[in-house]
């Protein structure tokens, strides 16, 4: 069985694993879940990104569902994943499907399941769908029923909602010169359509399934070309979104990358200290420890969770969560959606800048002034299965006394193996969506981060 759900849906190599036949199996399994849902009469929503054949794959699933007498709201163009989640929630649908491989390499595509509450399917929903994988008939034939397929402008619905939730007028009055790097993905042109188009530079805002050979992930190693354009055009702030626009990275006025750790902290401080909002906070295992300090300062209950936004999203539907997030650019605010939304979060930061009259760099400096300097990096080690196993076995023992001379003071194995050392932490964990070993590190100096990552890389030797 080649269909296997990971941290956020099923993904595979196009034509090798992600084939029409396997997509059919996944879609039929998901349909069995939808067919037991009380909102089935309202239908499901299907969206897709800009990847190779995503449009065709989405239409294939829509045809299959129509043959099962399931009403389908099929997006009439590529859309961000959170746009589908929003539509599912607001229209009280049984759920949704997004054909996307998010930030993964160009050769991948994927199948995300969205639940009725407007977010990633909870682990128990995924488990139920997986239980149906062996029950479906892969040779089942189906006949399209046009009456059950409704081409829908999901994009406009999403934009209208953002306009109602964000202070667009205030941002426009600030006359910020904004760069939006869509990474050839499904967020292209959205920031410009929300704001004054004359103030927004669209970058890589055309469909290109090759992504020019990079992963559409908003991190420094894949966005250096944008930084050069940003500086040449003398822009004030940059928003970077991944392939399906549920992740965020930013660039400050000096062209410095601002990661989701700092973005999360800036927004949390704004919501609590400026907007007087309350609630609990949820963060995954690899997100900055600065969030812990903010929560301690304001006596906010903090939930520490395994990697994968599905864990955060679940808590956002069961607890009084103000906001939740993960290290890889996924940030969600419950009053908006129990879901990551890179466009919403990026424009919200613009709102914070406009309201406080500060640059993004100045907002980051405020964090340093209060909590001390902190920096972060991640390295993806592409290893053989044997080398990956060797590295994990060494890390699992929890008996390192030091990390390249930096004294180890604590150890946590909630998800992977996390070593706290003087001034920082190192996390070693296998990816749930790619054949790589992920190495994460945060510390109070760049030197410590690079020393810790180099130590972790050596574990595979």
Order of alpha helices (4+ residues) and beta strands (2+ residues): beta-beta-alpha-beta-alpha-beta-alpha-beta-beta-beta-alpha-beta-alpha-alpha-beta-alpha-beta-alpha-beta-beta-beta-alpha-beta-alpha-beta-alpha-beta-beta-alpha-alpha-beta-alpha-beta-beta-beta-beta-beta-alpha
